[in-house]
Amino acid sequence: MSYKSETIAAILPRINTTYFLPAMQREFIWTEEQVCALFDSVMRRYPISSFLFWQVPTEARDDVEAYEFLHSVNKSRNRAHLARL
């Protein structure tokens, strides 16, 4: 794993083609206000936290069986956060 500084414009076209959200990453839900706050911070050139992307080698992209297994395990683990108390 390495750190590389890139612009959002450079990364967006590669999301879900070269870069993938790891299956072991818990699901995320942002409110409209949180999305607006992020873009406001970006436009004001405020520093934002790092984004972690999983870069899958080209030869491994067709091996979806392992990825789907991890996704299924992660999805079943994360159902607890959906319960309303």
Backbone as CSV, one residue per row, in Angstrom:
resi,resn,N_x,N_y,N_z,CA_x,CA_y,CA_z,C_x,C_y,C_z
1,MET,0.855,-1.160,0.000,0.000,0.000,0.000,0.903,1.225,0.000
2,SER,0.477,2.238,-0.726,1.263,3.460,-0.783,0.342,4.669,-0.746
3,TYR,0.935,5.809,-0.404,0.187,7.061,-0.378,0.473,7.811,-1.663
4,LYS,-0.573,8.316,-2.296,-0.419,9.067,-3.526,-1.446,10.182,-3.526
5,SER,-1.002,11.397,-3.710,-1.903,12.542,-3.734,-2.461,12.706,-5.143
6,GLU,-3.796,12.686,-5.260,-4.447,12.851,-6.559,-5.658,13.748,-6.404
7,THR,-6.080,14.330,-7.498,-7.273,15.172,-7.465,-8.518,14.299,-7.546
8,ILE,-9.613,14.837,-7.068,-10.890,14.125,-7.161,-11.243,13.882,-8.621
9,ALA,-10.991,14.885,-9.474,-11.294,14.752,-10.906,-10.519,13.602,-11.544
10,ALA,-9.312,13.353,-11.082,-8.512,12.258,-11.638,-8.995,10.895,-11.160
11,ILE,-9.552,10.843,-9.966,-9.967,9.565,-9.381,-11.367,9.136,-9.816
12,LEU,-12.287,10.068,-9.942,-13.687,9.717,-10.229,-13.875,8.764,-11.406
13,PRO,-13.201,8.957,-12.544,-13.421,8.022,-13.657,-12.961,6.594,-13.367
14,ARG,-12.111,6.411,-12.353,-11.582,5.078,-12.042,-12.355,4.349,-10.952
15,ILE,-13.327,5.019,-10.330,-14.127,4.372,-9.290,-14.945,3.253,-9.947
16,ASN,-14.905,2.086,-9.368,-15.609,0.881,-9.829,-15.099,0.338,-11.162
17,THR,-13.943,0.825,-11.610,-13.289,0.212,-12.768,-11.879,-0.216,-12.392
18,THR,-11.141,0.670,-11.746,-9.802,0.370,-11.254,-9.779,0.378,-9.733
19,TYR,-10.516,1.285,-9.140,-10.597,1.396,-7.681,-11.957,0.905,-7.212
20,PHE,-11.947,0.120,-6.138,-13.176,-0.446,-5.605,-13.248,-0.196,-4.108
21,LEU,-14.458,-0.034,-3.595,-14.657,0.027,-2.154,-14.495,-1.397,-1.636
22,PRO,-13.565,-1.624,-0.720,-13.339,-2.996,-0.251,-14.602,-3.618,0.336
23,ALA,-14.799,-4.906,0.092,-15.974,-5.602,0.611,-15.983,-5.620,2.126
24,MET,-14.792,-5.549,2.741,-14.754,-5.579,4.195,-15.042,-4.215,4.808
25,GLN,-15.186,-3.206,3.972,-15.550,-1.872,4.454,-17.018,-1.880,4.856
26,ARG,-17.324,-1.320,6.014,-18.728,-1.280,6.410,-19.481,-0.309,5.503
27,GLU,-20.764,-0.540,5.380,-21.583,0.328,4.535,-21.607,1.729,5.116
28,PHE,-21.832,2.685,4.263,-21.839,4.068,4.711,-23.102,4.754,4.206
29,ILE,-23.591,5.656,4.997,-24.761,6.446,4.617,-24.472,7.880,5.026
30,TRP,-24.437,8.765,4.054,-24.219,10.177,4.328,-25.525,10.915,4.122
31,THR,-25.783,11.846,5.011,-26.957,12.695,4.829,-26.639,13.727,3.753
32,GLU,-27.670,14.349,3.230,-27.478,15.394,2.222,-26.605,16.518,2.783
33,GLU,-26.801,16.842,4.051,-26.015,17.911,4.682,-24.531,17.542,4.754
34,GLN,-24.238,16.272,5.039,-22.842,15.839,5.116,-22.168,15.894,3.747
35,VAL,-22.890,15.509,2.706,-22.349,15.581,1.349,-22.063,17.033,0.981
36,CYS,-23.003,17.919,1.289,-22.812,19.351,1.009,-21.620,19.902,1.781
37,ALA,-21.470,19.491,3.030,-20.347,19.963,3.848,-19.014,19.489,3.268
38,LEU,-18.966,18.250,2.771,-17.740,17.752,2.152,-17.382,18.591,0.931
39,PHE,-18.353,18.810,0.042,-18.068,19.593,-1.160,-17.726,21.040,-0.820
40,ASP,-18.351,21.581,0.208,-18.015,22.929,0.655,-16.553,22.979,1.107
41,SER,-16.128,21.980,1.867,-14.735,21.917,2.323,-13.767,21.789,1.150
42,VAL,-14.129,20.963,0.171,-13.275,20.784,-1.008,-13.159,22.099,-1.776
43,MET,-14.284,22.767,-1.996,-14.280,24.019,-2.759,-13.522,25.130,-2.038
44,ARG,-13.517,25.106,-0.718,-12.784,26.116,0.058,-11.318,25.729,0.254
45,ARG,-10.950,24.587,-0.325,-9.580,24.070,-0.231,-9.166,23.744,1.200
46,TYR,-10.152,23.373,2.027,-9.840,22.916,3.381,-9.238,21.518,3.270
47,PRO,-8.332,21.186,4.163,-7.802,19.816,4.128,-8.895,18.822,4.530
48,ILE,-8.958,17.734,3.821,-9.915,16.678,4.162,-9.123,15.404,4.434
49,SER,-9.762,14.480,5.054,-9.119,13.219,5.400,-8.781,12.424,4.142
50,SER,-8.028,11.390,4.317,-7.654,10.524,3.203,-8.813,9.623,2.813
51,PHE,-8.819,9.207,1.580,-9.741,8.193,1.096,-8.924,6.937,0.867
52,LEU,-9.461,5.810,1.262,-8.764,4.547,1.077,-9.437,3.797,-0.064
53,PHE,-8.663,3.487,-1.101,-9.173,2.743,-2.245,-8.441,1.420,-2.338
54,TRP,-9.150,0.436,-2.818,-8.588,-0.886,-3.021,-8.314,-1.010,-4.511
55,GLN,-7.045,-1.034,-4.891,-6.685,-1.152,-6.294,-6.516,-2.630,-6.624
56,VAL,-7.373,-3.128,-7.491,-7.379,-4.544,-7.853,-6.592,-4.720,-9.149
57,PRO,-5.575,-5.586,-9.146,-4.825,-5.826,-10.381,-5.748,-6.353,-11.480
58,THR,-5.453,-5.993,-12.707,-6.294,-6.374,-13.843,-6.563,-7.871,-13.879
59,GLU,-5.531,-8.679,-13.643,-5.698,-10.134,-13.730,-6.585,-10.693,-12.620
60,ALA,-6.792,-9.951,-11.548,-7.612,-10.426,-10.427,-9.058,-9.952,-10.511
61,ARG,-9.370,-9.064,-11.425,-10.725,-8.506,-11.488,-11.785,-9.529,-11.868
62,ASP,-11.387,-10.558,-12.577,-12.357,-11.579,-12.973,-12.600,-12.603,-11.874
63,ASP,-11.796,-12.583,-10.835,-11.946,-13.521,-9.727,-12.949,-12.952,-8.725
64,VAL,-14.199,-12.880,-9.147,-15.225,-12.250,-8.317,-15.729,-13.169,-7.213
65,GLU,-15.437,-14.452,-7.297,-15.927,-15.385,-6.282,-15.441,-14.986,-4.889
66,ALA,-14.160,-14.698,-4.756,-13.614,-14.291,-3.452,-14.202,-12.957,-3.020
67,TYR,-14.318,-12.035,-3.944,-14.870,-10.717,-3.621,-16.322,-10.843,-3.162
68,GLU,-17.117,-11.642,-3.863,-18.524,-11.815,-3.491,-18.653,-12.480,-2.122
69,PHE,-17.766,-13.437,-1.815,-17.789,-14.071,-0.500,-17.536,-13.034,0.593
70,LEU,-16.499,-12.216,0.430,-16.196,-11.184,1.426,-17.350,-10.200,1.562
71,HIS,-17.961,-9.856,0.450,-19.092,-8.929,0.472,-20.263,-9.537,1.249
72,SER,-20.543,-10.820,1.031,-21.644,-11.482,1.739,-21.387,-11.544,3.236
73,VAL,-20.170,-11.895,3.614,-19.823,-11.962,5.035,-19.963,-10.589,5.665
74,ASN,-19.432,-9.587,5.007,-19.489,-8.226,5.536,-20.929,-7.736,5.648
75,LYS,-21.734,-8.032,4.662,-23.130,-7.576,4.665,-23.890,-8.191,5.841
76,SER,-23.662,-9.470,6.110,-24.367,-10.110,7.224,-23.885,-9.572,8.567
77,ARG,-22.616,-9.212,8.673,-22.092,-8.635,9.915,-22.665,-7.252,10.186
78,ASN,-22.910,-6.506,9.144,-23.301,-5.108,9.305,-24.796,-4.886,9.482
79,ARG,-25.574,-5.915,9.521,-27.020,-5.729,9.672,-27.390,-5.164,11.043
80,ALA,-26.552,-5.384,12.040,-26.857,-4.923,13.397,-27.026,-3.412,13.457
81,HIS,-26.274,-2.670,12.643,-26.376,-1.211,12.701,-27.690,-0.697,12.110
82,LEU,-28.430,-1.568,11.442,-29.703,-1.151,10.855,-30.843,-1.178,11.868
83,ALA,-30.635,-1.865,12.978,-31.690,-1.964,13.995,-31.932,-0.608,14.635
84,ARG,-33.175,-0.287,14.801,-33.531,0.986,15.437,-33.829,0.718,16.906
85,LEU,-33.154,1.434,17.766,-33.356,1.251,19.205,-34.269,2.315,19.747
